């Protein structure tokens, strides 16, 4: 049996590149969760939002949803929003649940306010807009069109 050094060399290079790729992916994923600024937001509906859903400011990811739970007599949905440490929001900022396209995933879109005061870690975003249900809009349109 003859040893083919070219195959050994190519196999070693492929394994080395695969190892570098997995190392980079692991480190990128590990560093993406460094959130030091946490806010809460109260919504009536959070259809399509899960733990890990993105939070975007002007289309750029600035954090993610880290906790969802129900609270109060009306069982409102309370979300814990975790932001990167360099993001600070004015107290009159608003949070809205929007969709990436017609059938895309949902995320939280932040609209900056104009107040000089800044929300502190643990504060609540006062202005929110819930998720719009595509199914309910279609149902309203169909049944209103018949009348």
FILO-349556 format. One record per atom (N, C-alpha, C): x, y, z; residue in three letters. Coordinates in steps of 0.05 Angstrom, whole numbers, padded with zeros to 5 digits, always signed. Atoms other than C-alpha are relative to their C-alpha. Layout:
BEGIN
XYZALA;...
This chain:
BEGIN
+00017-00023+00000UNK;+00000+00000+00000UNK;+00018+00025+00000UNK;-00016-00024+00004UNK;+00027+00067-00021UNK;-00013+00024+00014UNK;+00009-00024-00014UNK;+00020+00131+00021UNK;-00001+00023-00019UNK;+00003-00023+00017UNK;-00007+00190-00017UNK;+00001+00025+00017UNK;-00005-00023-00017UNK;+00021+00252+00016UNK;-00018+00024-00007UNK;+00018-00022+00008UNK;-00023+00300-00024UNK;-00027-00003+00014UNK;+00026+00004-00013UNK;-00087+00269+00004UNK;+00002+00005+00030UNK;-00004-00005-00029UNK;-00059+00272+00075UNK;+00001+00030+00005UNK;-00002-00030-00003UNK;-00041+00346+00065UNK;-00027+00013-00004UNK;+00026-00012+00005UNK;-00109+00364+00036UNK;-00019-00006+00023UNK;+00017+00008-00022UNK;-00145+00326+00091UNK;+00007+00016+00025UNK;-00009-00016-00023UNK;-00104+00362+00145UNK;-00009+00029-00003UNK;+00009-00027+00004UNK;-00119+00430+00114UNK;-00030+00003+00004UNK;+00029-00001-00004UNK;-00194+00415+00111UNK;-00007-00001+00029UNK;+00006+00003-00029UNK;-00195+00393+00184UNK;+00008+00026+00015UNK;-00008-00024-00012UNK;-00156+00455+00204UNK;-00019+00023-00005UNK;+00019-00021+00007UNK;-00203+00502+00167UNK;-00027-00005+00014UNK;+00025+00006-00014UNK;-00264+00466+00197UNK;+00002+00007+00029UNK;-00005-00006-00028UNK;-00234+00473+00267UNK;+00000+00030+00005UNK;+00000-00029-00002UNK;-00222+00548+00256UNK;-00028+00011-00003UNK;+00027-00009+00004UNK;-00293+00557+00231UNK;-00017-00005+00025UNK;+00015+00006-00024UNK;-00324+00522+00291UNK;+00009+00016+00024UNK;-00010-00017-00022UNK;-00280+00561+00339UNK;-00011+00028-00003UNK;+00011-00027+00005UNK;-00301+00627+00307UNK;-00030+00001+00006UNK;+00029+00001-00004UNK;-00375+00607+00308UNK;-00006-00002+00030UNK;+00005+00002-00029UNK;-00371+00587+00382UNK;+00006+00026+00014UNK;-00007-00026-00013UNK;-00336+00652+00403UNK;-00020+00022-00008UNK;+00019-00020+00008UNK;-00384+00695+00362UNK;-00027-00004+00014UNK;+00025+00005-00014UNK;-00444+00661+00394UNK;+00002+00006+00029UNK;-00004-00005-00029UNK;-00415+00666+00464UNK;+00001+00030+00006UNK;-00002-00029-00005UNK;-00401+00741+00457UNK;-00026+00015-00006UNK;+00024-00014+00009UNK;-00470+00757+00428UNK;-00019+00005+00023UNK;+00018-00003-00022UNK;-00504+00752+00496UNK;+00009+00017+00022UNK;-00011-00018-00021UNK;-00466+00806+00534UNK;-00019+00024+00003UNK;+00020-00021-00004UNK;-00527+00847+00555UNK;+00002+00010+00028UNK;-00003-00012-00027UNK;-00519+00895+00613UNK;-00023+00020+00006UNK;+00021-00020-00003UNK;-00580+00940+00603UNK;-00027-00014-00005UNK;+00025+00015+00001UNK;-00648+00909+00618UNK;-00024+00018+00005UNK;+00025-00015-00003UNK;-00717+00941+00609UNK;-00023-00019-00001UNK;+00025+00016+00004UNK;-00788+00914+00614UNK;-00019+00016-00017UNK;+00021-00013+00016UNK;-00846+00928+00568UNK;-00025-00017+00003UNK;+00026+00013-00003UNK;-00920+00912+00576UNK;-00015+00002-00026UNK;+00015+00002+00025UNK;-00959+00888+00515UNK;-00026-00014+00004UNK;+00025+00015+00000UNK;-01030+00866+00503UNK;+00002-00026-00015UNK;-00004+00024+00017UNK;-01009+00815+00450UNK;+00029-00001-00008UNK;-00028+00004+00009UNK;-00941+00786+00434UNK;+00002-00023-00019UNK;+00000+00022+00020UNK;-00958+00738+00377UNK;+00026+00000-00015UNK;-00024+00004+00016UNK;-00895+00711+00346UNK;+00026+00008+00014UNK;-00024-00007-00015UNK;-00847+00737+00399UNK;+00007-00023+00019UNK;-00010+00021-00018UNK;-00805+00685+00436UNK;+00025+00010+00014UNK;-00026-00006-00012UNK;-00745+00686+00482UNK;+00021-00003-00021UNK;-00020+00000+00021UNK;-00687+00703+00438UNK;-00007+00017-00024UNK;+00008-00017+00022UNK;-00727+00747+00390UNK;+00017+00025+00000UNK;-00017-00024+00002UNK;-00687+00806+00364UNK;-00014+00025+00009UNK;+00009-00028-00004UNK;-00694+00878+00386UNK;+00017+00017-00019UNK;-00014-00016+00020UNK;-00677+00927+00331UNK;-00006+00029+00003UNK;+00002-00029+00000UNK;-00664+01001+00330UNK;+00010+00009-00027UNK;-00006-00009+00027UNK;-00666+01031+00260UNK;+00010-00023-00018UNK;-00007+00023+00016UNK;-00659+00961+00231UNK;+00024-00015+00009UNK;-00024+00013-00010UNK;-00597+00942+00271UNK;-00006-00013+00026UNK;+00005+00015-00025UNK;-00599+00889+00325UNK;+00015+00013+00023UNK;-00012-00012-00024UNK;-00586+00921+00393UNK;-00005-00016+00025UNK;+00005+00016-00024UNK;-00610+00866+00439UNK;-00019-00023-00007UNK;+00019+00021+00005UNK;-00659+00809+00448UNK;-00019-00003+00024UNK;+00019+00006-00021UNK;-00720+00787+00488UNK;+00011-00023+00017UNK;-00011+00021-00017UNK;-00696+00748+00548UNK;-00020-00014+00019UNK;+00020+00012-00018UNK;-00760+00734+00587UNK;-00027+00009-00008UNK;+00028-00006+00005UNK;-00835+00731+00575UNK;-00016-00011+00023UNK;+00019+00011-00019UNK;-00889+00724+00628UNK;-00025+00016+00002UNK;+00025-00014-00003UNK;-00960+00743+00645UNK;-00002+00011+00028UNK;+00001-00013-00026UNK;-00975+00791+00702UNK;-00025+00018+00002UNK;+00022-00018-00006UNK;-01033+00829+00734UNK;-00027-00013-00004UNK;+00027+00010+00002UNK;-01108+00821+00734UNK;-00008-00006-00029UNK;+00006+00004+00029UNK;-01113+00828+00658UNK;+00019-00019-00013UNK;-00020+00018+00011UNK;-01055+00780+00649UNK;+00014+00012-00025UNK;-00015-00013+00022UNK;-01015+00828+00606UNK;+00026-00014-00003UNK;-00026+00012+00006UNK;-00953+00802+00572UNK;+00022+00019+00008UNK;-00023-00016-00008UNK;-00890+00828+00605UNK;+00025-00012-00012UNK;-00024+00009+00013UNK;-00826+00824+00565UNK;+00024+00013+00014UNK;-00025-00011-00009UNK;-00756+00832+00592UNK;+00018+00003-00025UNK;-00016-00007+00024UNK;-00715+00867+00538UNK;+00029+00005+00009UNK;-00028-00003-00008UNK;-00639+00861+00544UNK;+00015+00013-00023UNK;-00014-00015+00020UNK;-00595+00910+00507UNK;+00030-00001+00005UNK;-00029-00002-00002UNK;-00521+00916+00493UNK;+00006+00025+00018UNK;-00006-00020-00020UNK;-00486+00961+00544UNK;+00003+00028-00012UNK;-00003-00027+00012UNK;-00475+01019+00494UNK;-00026+00012-00008UNK;+00026-00011+00008UNK;-00550+01028+00481UNK;-00014+00012+00024UNK;+00015-00014-00021UNK;-00586+01079+00524UNK;-00024+00014-00014UNK;+00024-00010+00013UNK;-00658+01099+00509UNK;-00013+00022+00016UNK;+00015-00021-00013UNK;-00695+01163+00524UNK;-00026-00011+00013UNK;+00024+00011-00014UNK;-00755+01155+00572UNK;-00025+00000-00017UNK;+00024+00000+00017UNK;-00805+01171+00517UNK;+00003-00017-00025UNK;-00004+00019+00023UNK;-00780+01116+00470UNK;-00024-00019+00000UNK;+00023+00019+00002UNK;-00831+01065+00445UNK;+00010-00026-00012UNK;-00006+00027+00010UNK;-00829+00991+00430UNK;-00024-00011-00015UNK;+00022+00010+00017UNK;-00870+00959+00375UNK;+00008-00028-00011UNK;-00005+00026+00011UNK;-00877+00887+00352UNK;-00006+00001-00030UNK;+00003-00001+00029UNK;-00866+00884+00277UNK;+00009-00026-00013UNK;-00006+00025+00015UNK;-00857+00830+00224UNK;+00020+00007-00022UNK;-00019-00002+00022UNK;-00800+00820+00175UNK;-00014-00009-00025UNK;+00014+00007+00024UNK;-00842+00821+00113UNK;-00028-00012+00006UNK;+00028+00009-00003UNK;-00911+00790+00102UNK;-00001-00025+00018UNK;+00000+00025-00015UNK;-00896+00721+00131UNK;+00025-00004+00017UNK;-00026+00003-00013UNK;-00829+00735+00165UNK;-00003-00002+00030UNK;+00000+00002-00029UNK;-00810+00727+00238UNK;-00005+00028+00012UNK;+00006-00025-00014UNK;-00829+00780+00289UNK;+00024+00009+00017UNK;-00020-00011-00017UNK;-00783+00825+00327UNK;-00010+00026+00013UNK;+00007-00025-00013UNK;-00786+00886+00373UNK;+00015+00023-00013UNK;-00012-00023+00012UNK;-00773+00952+00339UNK;-00002+00023+00020UNK;-00001-00022-00019UNK;-00751+01010+00383UNK;+00000+00026-00016UNK;+00000-00027+00011UNK;-00768+01082+00364UNK;+00010+00019+00022UNK;-00011-00018-00020UNK;-00726+01133+00400UNK;-00018+00024+00006UNK;+00014-00024-00007UNK;-00759+01189+00438UNK;+00019+00024-00001UNK;-00017-00024+00002UNK;-00733+01260+00443UNK;+00006+00012+00027UNK;-00005-00010-00026UNK;-00730+01269+00518UNK;+00030-00003+00007UNK;-00028+00002-00009UNK;-00662+01282+00550UNK;+00005-00021+00022UNK;-00003+00019-00021UNK;-00676+01236+00608UNK;+00002-00028-00012UNK;-00006+00027+00011UNK;-00652+01164+00598UNK;-00013-00021+00019UNK;+00010+00023-00016UNK;-00686+01099+00620UNK;+00023-00014+00013UNK;-00021+00014-00016UNK;-00646+01066+00675UNK;-00004-00030-00001UNK;+00001+00029-00001UNK;-00631+00992+00681UNK;-00023-00008+00018UNK;+00022+00009-00016UNK;-00695+00958+00705UNK;-00026+00016-00004UNK;+00023-00016+00005UNK;-00743+01013+00682UNK;-00019-00013-00020UNK;+00021+00010+00019UNK;-00806+01001+00639UNK;-00004+00020-00022UNK;+00006-00016+00023UNK;-00817+01026+00569UNK;-00031+00005+00001UNK;+00029-00007-00004UNK;-00884+01063+00575UNK;-00016-00003-00025UNK;+00015+00000+00024UNK;-00904+01066+00503UNK;+00005-00025-00017UNK;-00003+00025+00015UNK;-00916+01000+00468UNK;-00023-00003-00020UNK;+00021+00006+00020UNK;-00955+00976+00407UNK;+00001-00030-00004UNK;+00000+00029+00002UNK;-00977+00903+00405UNK;+00003-00010-00028UNK;-00002+00014+00026UNK;-00970+00853+00349UNK;-00027+00001-00014UNK;+00024+00000+00016UNK;-01020+00858+00293UNK;-00004-00028-00011UNK;+00005+00027+00009UNK;-01052+00791+00277UNK;-00010+00001-00029UNK;+00007+00001+00028UNK;-01053+00778+00202UNK;-00027-00014-00004UNK;+00024+00015+00002UNK;-01108+00727+00211UNK;-00025+00016+00006UNK;+00024-00016-00007UNK;-01155+00775+00246UNK;-00005+00022-00021UNK;+00004-00020+00021UNK;-01143+00828+00192UNK;-00013-00012-00024UNK;+00012+00013+00023UNK;-01160+00779+00137UNK;-00029-00006+00006UNK;+00028+00007-00008UNK;-01223+00756+00175UNK;-00017+00025-00001UNK;+00016-00025+00001UNK;-01246+00828+00184UNK;-00005+00009-00029UNK;+00003-00008+00027UNK;-01234+00843+00111UNK;-00021-00018-00015UNK;+00018+00018+00014UNK;-01271+00781+00086UNK;-00029+00004+00009UNK;+00028-00003-00009UNK;-01332+00790+00131UNK;-00011+00027-00004UNK;+00010-00027+00006UNK;-01337+00865+00121UNK;-00005+00003-00030UNK;+00004-00002+00029UNK;-01331+00856+00045UNK;-00027-00012-00008UNK;+00025+00013+00007UNK;-01393+00811+00045UNK;-00024+00018+00005UNK;+00023-00017-00008UNK;-01437+00865+00076UNK;-00005+00022-00020UNK;
